[in-house]
Amino acid sequence: MGIRTKSLLRAASLLLAFAGTGAVGCAVAPKPPPTQAVTQQAPAVSWDGTYRGSVQITALGSSIQRSWCETDPQMTVQVVGNAFSYAMPHPNSPGNPTPVYSGSIGQDGRFIAQRGSGTMAGTIVGDRMEGGIDGSVCVYAFSLTRS
């Protein structure tokens, strides 16, 4: 083996050694920085509007006269800023109470309004508001449509 052959072999050996480290030839492309998850909030949903429909008695507490639970069967709920207050008169009940249920509506359309031992709860889907009112001695169901 001549000097020239030994030099070529030595150069080839060095090239192979460097090739394993990525130092020869094309540079190894740097890894892109890790992507960060972009957190997007769901767009705000507005349930605002006037909902009209009916409310009906579905149950009575023991020893309660049905007339005491009677209320206007036409129900209207005004929603502003995804919040509402609904006054429910009981003109035939002793003392003529008118409980007011106030609450807010979540992004998913669900709502719960507490008043003492009474609860008004339901959901809005599209333009329909449906739910129930459990006034502790009188229980109601309602179904309303946004107009």
ABEGO torsion letter per residue (X at the ends): XBAAAAAAAAAAAAAAAAAAAGABEBBBBBBBBBBBBBBBBBBBBBABEBBBEBBBBABBBBGBBAAAABBBABBBBBBBGGBBBBBBBBAABBGGBBBBBBBBBBAAGBBBBBBEABBBBEBBBEABBBEBBBAGABBBBBBBBBX
